[in-house]
Amino acid sequence: MIELFKENIGTFLSLIVTGSAGWFFGRRKIDAEVEGMDADNEGKKLENDDKLVNLYKDALDDLGNRYEAKFKEFSEISERKIRLLEEEINIQKRINEQLKAENTLLKEKLKEK
């Protein structure tokens, strides 16, 4: 058992030393990469914010055109509805006049009998 421990202790110690040295010297590289990423992220964030502002600006600019188109459409529909209702009123007036004439005729027939 002790022989097994003696054979592998060198490997274990070299593993610990190599890992510690790699961490110590690699730390600077990792820190530099993280700082570079922060700068890149800031640039990307500004670019995304700019795109978002342009998107909202385009939407607001388009809003006036869409509002005007919907208003014209609503006006046309309202005018057609008004014309239909006026026609229906005229039809009802004619029906009313015909019924009055028929009523007068029937009253005259009743007086004759």
N, CA, C and O atoms as a GROMACS GRO file, in nm:
protein
  452
    1MET      N    1   0.083  -0.118   0.000
    1MET     CA    2   0.000   0.000   0.000
    1MET      C    3   0.087   0.124   0.000
    1MET      O    4   0.059   0.220  -0.072
    2ILE      N    5   0.190   0.123   0.078
    2ILE     CA    6   0.280   0.238   0.085
    2ILE      C    7   0.353   0.254  -0.048
    2ILE      O    8   0.382   0.366  -0.089
    3GLU      N    9   0.383   0.143  -0.114
    3GLU     CA   10   0.451   0.149  -0.243
    3GLU      C   11   0.360   0.216  -0.347
    3GLU      O   12   0.406   0.295  -0.430
    4LEU      N   13   0.235   0.184  -0.342
    4LEU     CA   14   0.138   0.244  -0.434
    4LEU      C   15   0.130   0.394  -0.410
    4LEU      O   16   0.121   0.473  -0.504
    5PHE      N   17   0.133   0.432  -0.284
    5PHE     CA   18   0.127   0.573  -0.247
    5PHE      C   19   0.254   0.644  -0.294
    5PHE      O   20   0.245   0.756  -0.345
    6LYS      N   21   0.372   0.581  -0.278
    6LYS     CA   22   0.498   0.641  -0.318
    6LYS      C   23   0.506   0.657  -0.470
    6LYS      O   24   0.563   0.755  -0.518
    7GLU      N   25   0.452   0.564  -0.544
    7GLU     CA   26   0.456   0.571  -0.690
    7GLU      C   27   0.368   0.686  -0.742
    7GLU      O   28   0.404   0.752  -0.840
    8ASN      N   29   0.258   0.710  -0.679
    8ASN     CA   30   0.162   0.808  -0.729
    8ASN      C   31   0.174   0.945  -0.665
    8ASN      O   32   0.111   1.040  -0.712
    9ILE      N   33   0.253   0.959  -0.560
    9ILE     CA   34   0.266   1.089  -0.493
    9ILE      C   35   0.331   1.191  -0.586
    9ILE      O   36   0.294   1.309  -0.583
   10GLY      N   37   0.425   1.150  -0.665
   10GLY     CA   38   0.492   1.241  -0.760
   10GLY      C   39   0.394   1.291  -0.865
   10GLY      O   40   0.393   1.410  -0.899
   11THR      N   41   0.313   1.202  -0.916
   11THR     CA   42   0.213   1.240  -1.014
   11THR      C   43   0.111   1.336  -0.954
   11THR      O   44   0.071   1.434  -1.018
   12PHE      N   45   0.072   1.307  -0.832
   12PHE     CA   46  -0.027   1.392  -0.764
   12PHE      C   47   0.030   1.532  -0.739
   12PHE      O   48  -0.038   1.632  -0.763
   13LEU      N   49   0.156   1.539  -0.692
   13LEU     CA   50   0.219   1.669  -0.665
   13LEU      C   51   0.238   1.747  -0.795
   13LEU      O   52   0.217   1.868  -0.798
   14SER      N   53   0.278   1.680  -0.902
   14SER     CA   54   0.297   1.751  -1.029
   14SER      C   55   0.162   1.801  -1.083
   14SER      O   56   0.156   1.907  -1.144
   15LEU      N   57   0.058   1.726  -1.060
   15LEU     CA   58  -0.077   1.768  -1.098
   15LEU      C   59  -0.118   1.893  -1.023
   15LEU      O   60  -0.174   1.985  -1.082
   16ILE      N   61  -0.091   1.897  -0.892
   16ILE     CA   62  -0.126   2.014  -0.810
   16ILE      C   63  -0.045   2.135  -0.853
   16ILE      O   64  -0.100   2.244  -0.867
   17VAL      N   65   0.084   2.118  -0.875
   17VAL     CA   66   0.172   2.230  -0.914
   17VAL      C   67   0.132   2.282  -1.053
   17VAL      O   68   0.124   2.403  -1.072
   18THR      N   69   0.107   2.194  -1.147
   18THR     CA   70   0.069   2.234  -1.283
   18THR      C   71  -0.065   2.307  -1.282
   18THR      O   72  -0.081   2.410  -1.348
   19GLY      N   73  -0.158   2.255  -1.210
   19GLY     CA   74  -0.289   2.321  -1.201
   19GLY      C   75  -0.281   2.458  -1.137
   19GLY      O   76  -0.345   2.552  -1.184
   20SER      N   77  -0.203   2.470  -1.030
   20SER     CA   78  -0.188   2.600  -0.962
   20SER      C   79  -0.120   2.700  -1.053
   20SER      O   80  -0.162   2.816  -1.060
   21ALA      N   81  -0.013   2.659  -1.123
   21ALA     CA   82   0.058   2.749  -1.214
   21ALA      C   83  -0.034   2.791  -1.329
   21ALA      O   84  -0.037   2.908  -1.367
   22GLY      N   85  -0.108   2.696  -1.383
   22GLY     CA   86  -0.203   2.729  -1.491
   22GLY      C   87  -0.308   2.828  -1.445
   22GLY      O   88  -0.342   2.921  -1.519
   23TRP      N   89  -0.359   2.811  -1.327
   23TRP     CA   90  -0.458   2.904  -1.274
   23TRP      C   91  -0.397   3.041  -1.252
   23TRP      O   92  -0.457   3.143  -1.287
   24PHE      N   93  -0.275   3.045  -1.195
   24PHE     CA   94  -0.210   3.171  -1.161
   24PHE      C   95  -0.181   3.252  -1.288
   24PHE      O   96  -0.211   3.371  -1.293
   25PHE      N   97  -0.121   3.188  -1.390
   25PHE     CA   98  -0.086   3.260  -1.511
   25PHE      C   99  -0.206   3.279  -1.606
   25PHE      O  100  -0.208   3.374  -1.683
   26GLY      N  101  -0.302   3.192  -1.600
   26GLY     CA  102  -0.420   3.204  -1.686
   26GLY      C  103  -0.521   3.305  -1.636
   26GLY      O  104  -0.607   3.352  -1.710
   27ARG      N  105  -0.509   3.339  -1.508
   27ARG     CA  106  -0.602   3.435  -1.448
   27ARG      C  107  -0.594   3.569  -1.518
   27ARG      O  108  -0.697   3.631  -1.543
   28ARG      N  109  -0.475   3.616  -1.551
   28ARG     CA  110  -0.458   3.745  -1.619
   28ARG      C  111  -0.526   3.743  -1.757
   28ARG      O  112  -0.593   3.838  -1.798
   29LYS      N  113  -0.506   3.632  -1.825
   29LYS     CA  114  -0.566   3.619  -1.958
   29LYS      C  115  -0.718   3.621  -1.949
   29LYS      O  116  -0.785   3.688  -2.028
   30ILE      N  117  -0.772   3.549  -1.855
   30ILE     CA  118  -0.917   3.544  -1.837
   30ILE      C  119  -0.972   3.681  -1.798
   30ILE      O  120  -1.076   3.722  -1.848
   31ASP      N  121  -0.901   3.751  -1.708
   31ASP     CA  122  -0.944   3.887  -1.669
   31ASP      C  123  -0.943   3.981  -1.788
   31ASP      O  124  -1.035   4.061  -1.805
   32ALA      N  125  -0.840   3.972  -1.872
   32ALA     CA  126  -0.832   4.057  -1.991
   32ALA      C  127  -0.947   4.026  -2.087
   32ALA      O  128  -1.006   4.117  -2.145
   33GLU      N  129  -0.979   3.898  -2.104
   33GLU     CA  130  -1.090   3.861  -2.192
   33GLU      C  131  -1.222   3.911  -2.139
   33GLU      O  132  -1.307   3.956  -2.216
   34VAL      N  133  -1.242   3.904  -2.008
   34VAL     CA  134  -1.366   3.952  -1.948
   34VAL      C  135  -1.381   4.102  -1.968
   34VAL      O  136  -1.490   4.151  -1.998
   35GLU      N  137  -1.270   4.177  -1.951
   35GLU     CA  138  -1.276   4.322  -1.973
   35GLU      C  139  -1.306   4.353  -2.118
   35GLU      O  140  -1.381   4.446  -2.148
   36GLY      N  141  -1.249   4.274  -2.210
   36GLY     CA  142  -1.278   4.292  -2.352
   36GLY      C  143  -1.423   4.263  -2.383
   36GLY      O  144  -1.485   4.332  -2.465
   37MET      N  145  -1.477   4.162  -2.318
   37MET     CA  146  -1.618   4.129  -2.338
   37MET      C  147  -1.708   4.240  -2.286
   37MET      O  148  -1.811   4.270  -2.346
   38ASP      N  149  -1.670   4.301  -2.174
   38ASP     CA  150  -1.749   4.411  -2.120
   38ASP      C  151  -1.754   4.526  -2.219
   38ASP      O  152  -1.859   4.587  -2.238
   39ALA      N  153  -1.640   4.556  -2.282
   39ALA     CA  154  -1.637   4.664  -2.380
   39ALA      C  155  -1.722   4.627  -2.501
   39ALA      O  156  -1.796   4.710  -2.553
   40ASP      N  157  -1.712   4.502  -2.547
   40ASP     CA  158  -1.793   4.456  -2.660
   40ASP      C  159  -1.941   4.460  -2.626
   40ASP      O  160  -2.023   4.502  -2.707
   41ASN      N  161  -1.974   4.415  -2.504
   41ASN     CA  162  -2.114   4.415  -2.462
   41ASN      C  163  -2.170   4.556  -2.454
   41ASN      O  164  -2.286   4.580  -2.488
   42GLU      N  165  -2.086   4.650  -2.410
   42GLU     CA  166  -2.132   4.790  -2.402
   42GLU      C  167  -2.161   4.842  -2.543
   42GLU      O  168  -2.261   4.910  -2.565
   43GLY      N  169  -2.071   4.810  -2.637
   43GLY     CA  170  -2.093   4.852  -2.776
   43GLY      C  171  -2.218   4.788  -2.834
   43GLY      O  172  -2.295   4.854  -2.904
   44LYS      N  173  -2.238   4.660  -2.808
   44LYS     CA  174  -2.357   4.591  -2.858
   44LYS      C  175  -2.483   4.646  -2.794
   44LYS      O  176  -2.587   4.657  -2.858
   45LYS      N  177  -2.472   4.681  -2.665
   45LYS     CA  178  -2.588   4.736  -2.596
   45LYS      C  179  -2.626   4.870  -2.656
   45LYS      O  180  -2.744   4.897  -2.678
   46LEU      N  181  -2.527   4.954  -2.684
   46LEU     CA  182  -2.556   5.084  -2.746
   46LEU      C  183  -2.615   5.064  -2.885
   46LEU      O  184  -2.706   5.136  -2.925
   47GLU      N  185  -2.562   4.968  -2.959
   47GLU     CA  186  -2.614   4.941  -3.092
   47GLU      C  187  -2.759   4.892  -3.086
   47GLU      O  188  -2.843   4.933  -3.165
   48ASN      N  189  -2.787   4.804  -2.990
   48ASN     CA  190  -2.925   4.754  -2.973
   48ASN      C  191  -3.019   4.865  -2.930
   48ASN      O  192  -3.133   4.871  -2.975
   49ASP      N  193  -2.971   4.953  -2.841
   49ASP     CA  194  -3.054   5.066  -2.797
   49ASP      C  195  -3.085   5.157  -2.915
   49ASP      O  196  -3.198   5.205  -2.929
   50ASP      N  197  -2.984   5.180  -3.000
   50ASP     CA  198  -3.005   5.264  -3.117
   50ASP      C  199  -3.108   5.202  -3.212
   50ASP      O  200  -3.195   5.271  -3.265
   51LYS      N  201  -3.098   5.071  -3.232
   51LYS     CA  202  -3.196   5.002  -3.316
   51LYS      C  203  -3.335   5.012  -3.257
   51LYS      O  204  -3.432   5.031  -3.331
   52LEU      N  205  -3.346   4.999  -3.125
   52LEU     CA  206  -3.476   5.007  -3.059
   52LEU      C  207  -3.536   5.146  -3.073
   52LEU      O  208  -3.656   5.160  -3.097
   53VAL      N  209  -3.453   5.249  -3.058
   53VAL     CA  210  -3.501   5.387  -3.074
   53VAL      C  211  -3.550   5.408  -3.217
   53VAL      O  212  -3.656   5.467  -3.238
   54ASN      N  213  -3.475   5.359  -3.314
   54ASN     CA  214  -3.518   5.372  -3.454
   54ASN      C  215  -3.648   5.298  -3.480
   54ASN      O  216  -3.733   5.344  -3.556
   55LEU      N  217  -3.663   5.181  -3.418
   55LEU     CA  218  -3.786   5.104  -3.433
   55LEU      C  219  -3.906   5.181  -3.380
   55LEU      O  220  -4.010   5.190  -3.446
   56TYR      N  221  -3.892   5.238  -3.260
   56TYR     CA  222  -4.001   5.318  -3.203
   56TYR      C  223  -4.029   5.442  -3.286
   56TYR      O  224  -4.144   5.481  -3.305
   57LYS      N  225  -3.923   5.505  -3.337
   57LYS     CA  226  -3.940   5.625  -3.419
   57LYS      C  227  -4.017   5.591  -3.546
   57LYS      O  228  -4.108   5.664  -3.585
   58ASP      N  229  -3.980   5.482  -3.611
   58ASP     CA  230  -4.051   5.440  -3.732
   58ASP      C  231  -4.197   5.409  -3.701
   58ASP      O  232  -4.286   5.443  -3.779
   59ALA      N  233  -4.221   5.344  -3.588
   59ALA     CA  234  -4.359   5.311  -3.549
   59ALA      C  235  -4.440   5.437  -3.526
   59ALA      O  236  -4.556   5.445  -3.568
   60LEU      N  237  -4.380   5.536  -3.460
   60LEU     CA  238  -4.453   5.661  -3.435
   60LEU      C  239  -4.474   5.740  -3.563
   60LEU      O  240  -4.580   5.800  -3.582
   61ASP      N  241  -4.376   5.740  -3.653
   61ASP     CA  242  -4.393   5.809  -3.780
   61ASP      C  243  -4.504   5.744  -3.862
   61ASP      O  244  -4.583   5.813  -3.927
   62ASP      N  245  -4.511   5.613  -3.859
   62ASP     CA  246  -4.611   5.539  -3.933
   62ASP      C  247  -4.750   5.553  -3.869
   62ASP      O  248  -4.852   5.535  -3.936
   63LEU      N  249  -4.753   5.585  -3.741
   63LEU     CA  250  -4.880   5.594  -3.670
   63LEU      C  251  -4.971   5.701  -3.730
   63LEU      O  252  -5.092   5.680  -3.742
   64GLY      N  253  -4.914   5.816  -3.767
   64GLY     CA  254  -4.995   5.922  -3.828
   64GLY      C  255  -5.058   5.879  -3.958
   64GLY      O  256  -5.175   5.906  -3.983
   65ASN      N  257  -4.980   5.810  -4.041
   65ASN     CA  258  -5.033   5.762  -4.169
   65ASN      C  259  -5.142   5.658  -4.148
   65ASN      O  260  -5.246   5.662  -4.215
   66ARG      N  261  -5.119   5.567  -4.056
   66ARG     CA  262  -5.221   5.465  -4.030
   66ARG      C  263  -5.347   5.528  -3.972
   66ARG      O  264  -5.458   5.486  -4.005
   67TYR      N  265  -5.331   5.628  -3.885
   67TYR     CA  266  -5.447   5.695  -3.826
   67TYR      C  267  -5.528   5.764  -3.935
   67TYR      O  268  -5.651   5.756  -3.936
   68GLU      N  269  -5.459   5.832  -4.025
   68GLU     CA  270  -5.529   5.903  -4.132
   68GLU      C  271  -5.603   5.805  -4.223
   68GLU      O  272  -5.717   5.832  -4.264
   69ALA      N  273  -5.540   5.693  -4.256
   69ALA     CA  274  -5.606   5.593  -4.341
   69ALA      C  275  -5.729   5.536  -4.273
   69ALA      O  276  -5.834   5.519  -4.336
   70LYS      N  277  -5.718   5.505  -4.144
   70LYS     CA  278  -5.833   5.450  -4.070
   70LYS      C  279  -5.944   5.555  -4.060
   70LYS      O  280  -6.062   5.521  -4.068
   71PHE      N  281  -5.907   5.682  -4.042
   71PHE     CA  282  -6.008   5.788  -4.032
   71PHE      C  283  -6.083   5.801  -4.164
   71PHE      O  284  -6.205   5.816  -4.164
   72LYS      N  285  -6.011   5.796  -4.277
   72LYS     CA  286  -6.077   5.804  -4.407
   72LYS      C  287  -6.170   5.684  -4.427
   72LYS      O  288  -6.282   5.699  -4.475
   73GLU      N  289  -6.123   5.566  -4.389
   73GLU     CA  290  -6.205   5.446  -4.402
   73GLU      C  291  -6.331   5.458  -4.317
   73GLU      O  292  -6.440   5.425  -4.362
   74PHE      N  293  -6.316   5.505  -4.193
   74PHE     CA  294  -6.430   5.522  -4.104
   74PHE      C  295  -6.527   5.626  -4.160
   74PHE      O  296  -6.648   5.608  -4.153
   75SER      N  297  -6.473   5.736  -4.216
   75SER     CA  298  -6.559   5.840  -4.274
   75SER      C  299  -6.640   5.785  -4.390
   75SER      O  300  -6.759   5.814  -4.402
   76GLU      N  301  -6.575   5.707  -4.477
   76GLU     CA  302  -6.646   5.650  -4.592
   76GLU      C  303  -6.756   5.554  -4.546
   76GLU      O  304  -6.866   5.555  -4.600
   77ILE      N  305  -6.725   5.472  -4.448
   77ILE     CA  306  -6.826   5.379  -4.396
   77ILE      C  307  -6.942   5.455  -4.334
   77ILE      O  308  -7.058   5.419  -4.354
   78SER      N  309  -6.911   5.560  -4.260
   78SER     CA  310  -7.017   5.640  -4.196
   78SER      C  311  -7.105   5.707  -4.301
   78SER      O  312  -7.227   5.710  -4.286
   79GLU      N  313  -7.044   5.761  -4.406
   79GLU     CA  314  -7.122   5.826  -4.512
   79GLU      C  315  -7.213   5.726  -4.583
   79GLU      O  316  -7.328   5.757  -4.613
   80ARG      N  317  -7.160   5.604  -4.610
   80ARG     CA  318  -7.244   5.502  -4.674
   80ARG      C  319  -7.359   5.463  -4.584
   80ARG      O  320  -7.471   5.443  -4.631
   81LYS      N  321  -7.332   5.453  -4.455
   81LYS     CA  322  -7.438   5.416  -4.361
   81LYS      C  323  -7.544   5.526  -4.355
   81LYS      O  324  -7.664   5.496  -4.348
   82ILE      N  325  -7.502   5.650  -4.357
   82ILE     CA  326  -7.597   5.763  -4.355
   82ILE      C  327  -7.685   5.758  -4.480
   82ILE      O  328  -7.807   5.776  -4.472
   83ARG      N  329  -7.623   5.734  -4.598
   83ARG     CA  330  -7.702   5.726  -4.721
   83ARG      C  331  -7.803   5.612  -4.716
   83ARG      O  332  -7.918   5.627  -4.758
   84LEU      N  333  -7.760   5.495  -4.664
   84LEU     CA  334  -7.853   5.382  -4.652
   84LEU      C  335  -7.969   5.414  -4.559
   84LEU      O  336  -8.084   5.381  -4.588
   85LEU      N  337  -7.939   5.478  -4.447
   85LEU     CA  338  -8.046   5.513  -4.353
   85LEU      C  339  -8.141   5.618  -4.412
   85LEU      O  340  -8.261   5.612  -4.389
   86GLU      N  341  -8.086   5.713  -4.489
   86GLU     CA  342  -8.173   5.813  -4.554
   86GLU      C  343  -8.264   5.746  -4.657
   86GLU      O  344  -8.382   5.780  -4.668
   87GLU      N  345  -8.208   5.651  -4.732
   87GLU     CA  346  -8.290   5.577  -4.828
   87GLU      C  347  -8.400   5.498  -4.757
   87GLU      O  348  -8.514   5.493  -4.803
   88GLU      N  349  -8.364   5.437  -4.644
   88GLU     CA  350  -8.465   5.362  -4.569
   88GLU      C  351  -8.574   5.455  -4.516
   88GLU      O  352  -8.691   5.417  -4.513
   89ILE      N  353  -8.537   5.574  -4.473
   89ILE     CA  354  -8.637   5.672  -4.426
   89ILE      C  355  -8.731   5.709  -4.541
   89ILE      O  356  -8.852   5.716  -4.523
   90ASN      N  357  -8.672   5.734  -4.659
   90ASN     CA  358  -8.757   5.769  -4.774
   90ASN      C  359  -8.852   5.655  -4.810
   90ASN      O  360  -8.968   5.678  -4.844
   91ILE      N  361  -8.802   5.531  -4.803
   91ILE     CA  362  -8.889   5.416  -4.831
   91ILE      C  363  -9.002   5.409  -4.728
   91ILE      O  364  -9.117   5.385  -4.765
   92GLN      N  365  -8.971   5.430  -4.602
   92GLN     CA  366  -9.073   5.426  -4.498
   92GLN      C  367  -9.175   5.539  -4.516
   92GLN      O  368  -9.294   5.521  -4.490
   93LYS      N  369  -9.129   5.656  -4.562
   93LYS     CA  370  -9.222   5.767  -4.588
   93LYS      C  371  -9.317   5.731  -4.702
   93LYS      O  372  -9.437   5.758  -4.694
   94ARG      N  373  -9.266   5.670  -4.808
   94ARG     CA  374  -9.351   5.630  -4.919
   94ARG      C  375  -9.452   5.524  -4.876
   94ARG      O  376  -9.568   5.529  -4.915
   95ILE      N  377  -9.405   5.428  -4.795
   95ILE     CA  378  -9.496   5.326  -4.744
   95ILE      C  379  -9.604   5.390  -4.659
   95ILE      O  380  -9.721   5.354  -4.669
   96ASN      N  381  -9.565   5.486  -4.576
   96ASN     CA  382  -9.660   5.556  -4.490
   96ASN      C  383  -9.763   5.632  -4.574
   96ASN      O  384  -9.882   5.629  -4.543
   97GLU      N  385  -9.719   5.699  -4.681
   97GLU     CA  386  -9.811   5.772  -4.768
   97GLU      C  387  -9.906   5.675  -4.839
   97GLU      O  388 -10.025   5.704  -4.853
   98GLN      N  389  -9.853   5.560  -4.883
   98GLN     CA  390  -9.938   5.461  -4.948
   98GLN      C  391 -10.043   5.407  -4.852
   98GLN      O  392 -10.159   5.388  -4.888
   99LEU      N  393 -10.001   5.382  -4.727
   99LEU     CA  394 -10.096   5.332  -4.628
   99LEU      C  395 -10.202   5.438  -4.595
   99LEU      O  396 -10.318   5.404  -4.574
  100LYS      N  397 -10.161   5.565  -4.591
  100LYS     CA  398 -10.260   5.672  -4.567
  100LYS      C  399 -10.361   5.678  -4.681
  100LYS      O  400 -10.482   5.693  -4.660
  101ALA      N  401 -10.308   5.664  -4.804
  101ALA     CA  402 -10.399   5.667  -4.919
  101ALA      C  403 -10.492   5.547  -4.915
  101ALA      O  404 -10.611   5.561  -4.942
  102GLU      N  405 -10.441   5.431  -4.883
  102GLU     CA  406 -10.524   5.311  -4.874
  102GLU      C  407 -10.626   5.326  -4.763
  102GLU      O  408 -10.742   5.285  -4.778
  103ASN      N  409 -10.585   5.384  -4.650
  103ASN     CA  410 -10.675   5.405  -4.538
  103ASN      C  411 -10.788   5.502  -4.577
  103ASN      O  412 -10.904   5.479  -4.542
  104THR      N  413 -10.753   5.607  -4.648
  104THR     CA  414 -10.854   5.702  -4.694
  104THR      C  415 -10.953   5.634  -4.788
  104THR      O  416 -11.074   5.655  -4.779
  105LEU      N  417 -10.901   5.553  -4.877
  105LEU     CA  418 -10.985   5.480  -4.972
  105LEU      C  419 -11.080   5.386  -4.898
  105LEU      O  420 -11.198   5.378  -4.931
  106LEU      N  421 -11.026   5.314  -4.799
  106LEU     CA  422 -11.110   5.221  -4.724
  106LEU      C  423 -11.215   5.296  -4.641
  106LEU      O  424 -11.326   5.247  -4.624
  107LYS      N  425 -11.182   5.412  -4.590
  107LYS     CA  426 -11.279   5.490  -4.514
  107LYS      C  427 -11.394   5.536  -4.605
  107LYS      O  428 -11.510   5.537  -4.563
  108GLU      N  429 -11.361   5.573  -4.727
  108GLU     CA  430 -11.462   5.616  -4.822
  108GLU      C  431 -11.555   5.499  -4.858
  108GLU      O  432 -11.676   5.517  -4.874
  109LYS      N  433 -11.498   5.380  -4.873
  109LYS     CA  434 -11.578   5.262  -4.904
  109LYS      C  435 -11.672   5.229  -4.788
  109LYS      O  436 -11.785   5.187  -4.809
  110LEU      N  437 -11.625   5.249  -4.663
  110LEU     CA  438 -11.710   5.225  -4.548
  110LEU      C  439 -11.826   5.325  -4.542
  110LEU      O  440 -11.937   5.288  -4.504
  111LYS      N  441 -11.802   5.448  -4.579
  111LYS     CA  442 -11.907   5.550  -4.575
  111LYS      C  443 -12.013   5.520  -4.681
  111LYS      O  444 -12.131   5.548  -4.660
  112GLU      N  445 -11.972   5.461  -4.793
  112GLU     CA  446 -12.067   5.430  -4.898
  112GLU      C  447 -12.159   5.316  -4.860
  112GLU      O  448 -12.272   5.311  -4.910
  113LYS      N  449 -12.120   5.227  -4.777
  113LYS     CA  450 -12.202   5.112  -4.741
  113LYS      C  451 -12.296   5.147  -4.636
  113LYS      O  452 -12.373   5.061  -4.592
   0.00000   0.00000   0.00000
